[in-house]
Amino acid sequence: MREKEYRYASAAHNGLLFLRGVPGVAFGDRVSIRDQRGQKRNGQVILSSDELVMVQILEGTDDLSLDDTWVRFLEAPFEMPLSPDILGRVFNGIGEPRDDRPPIVSRLRRNVNGQPINPIARAYPREFIQTGISAIDGLNSLVRGQKLPIFSGSGLPHNKLAAQIVRQSKLLGEESRFVVVFAAMGVSYADAQFFREDFESNGVVMFTNLADDPPIERLILPRTAMTAAEYLAFDLDLHVLVVLTDMTYYAEALREVATAKGDVPTRKGYPGYLYSDLAEIYERAGRVRERHGSITMVPVVSMPSDDITHPIPDLTGYITEGQIVLSRELNNQDLYPPVNIPPSLSRLMKDGIGKDDTREDHPRV
C-alpha cells in the first residue's frame, strides 16, 4: 500500500479539513492526521476532485493548526479486524475497543462498507424469532432475515424495549447458534452504561457512540456493526439479530455533514440521498442461499414531534418489512410496552408462524 502524506491544509471548520492540489485520492479512503501536538486523529475522504479534497475528521477540527498539521492518505477504507473474539466485546464506531480490553488481533480485516447481497442469492425470510414481547410475538411476529423497525418518540421507552429484545430474543431450538449485535448512536453516558451492564453476561457484540462523541463517527458505526454481523452470520454460520438505536441520530449526523459539504437539501434539510444511504445499511440484513447463518434487523427510529410522516420513519418504512409503533398515550397510562397495535405491522409474519413454527391456531388468534 503506497501512502501519501501532505502538509499545509488550506482550511478547516465543522469537523472538515480541506486540501488543494492532492491528486489520486479516492472517495472513502481512510486518513490519518497528526496535529501540532503530535496527537493522531482519524478521518475519511468524503469529497475528492482534482481541485479539492475534503476530509471528515472524527475527533473534530478544534484547535487544529493548519501550518503544523500532517495529513496522511492511507489509500484504504475503514476496516475492522474480525475473529470469534469479538463476541462479548464493546467497540466504538470505527471498531476500536471501548471496554479496556486488548484490541482484536486478526489477519482477517474487512471494509466496513461491505458488499451488497446479490438479490438472486437472497433467500426468503422465514422462521419465527421469539422476542418475549407478547405484542410482537403474538400480533407482529419477527422472522429470521426480516427488517422490523420500532417507531418511537422522544421520552418513550424504546431503549428499554430494545434492551429487553436483546436479552430475551432467541430462535426456538437453536439457542446456541443465536447472537446479538447491538449498536447505539448518540446515546447518553447513563444509557450506554445501562446497556453495557445489561448485556455484560450475554455475549452481545456492542458498538457505542455517546452524545458527546464525534457525530461523524455515527455515519461509520452502523456499517461497522453490520460488518461484524455479516462475519458472524456468513463466516461462522450464526443467526444474528442486529439492534440499531437510534437511526434518527444517524440521519441527523448525515444531514450535518451534507450541509457542511454543500449538498443540496431536500425535505427537512436532509440530503436527497438519505433514502439510498439508509438502504445501504438496512439491505445488508437478510438470508443468503446455501448459507446457514442469517441477519435479522430491528432498527429504532425516534420520530421528531411524533410525526410518522417525517422523512426518517417515512423512508425507513419503504425499505423495511413493517413497523412496531409506540404510543405516547399508552405510555402516559403506564402501560408497557406501549405498542400501538393498529398501525403496527409485520409484513412477513405469515411466513414464520403456524403449525410448524409457533402454534397451529396462531394465524387465527
Secondary structure, 3 states (H helix, E strand, C coil): CCCEEEECCCEEECCEEEEECCCCCCCCCEEEEECCCCCEEEEEEEEECCCEEEEEECCCCCCCCHHHCEEEECCCCCEEECCHHHCCCEECCCCCECCCCCCCCCCCEEECCCCCCCHHHEECCEEEEECCCHHHHCCCCEEECCECCEEECCCCCHHHHHHHHHHHCEECCCHHHEEEEEEEEEECHHHHHHHHHHHCCCCCEEEEEECCCCCCHHHHHHHHHHHHHHHHHHCCCCEEEEEEECHHHHHHHHHHHHHHHCCCECHHHCECCHHHHHHHHHCCCEEECCCCCEEEEEEEEECHHHCCCCHHHHHHHHHCCEEEEECHHHHHCCCCCCECCCCCEECCHHHCCCCCCCCCCCCCC
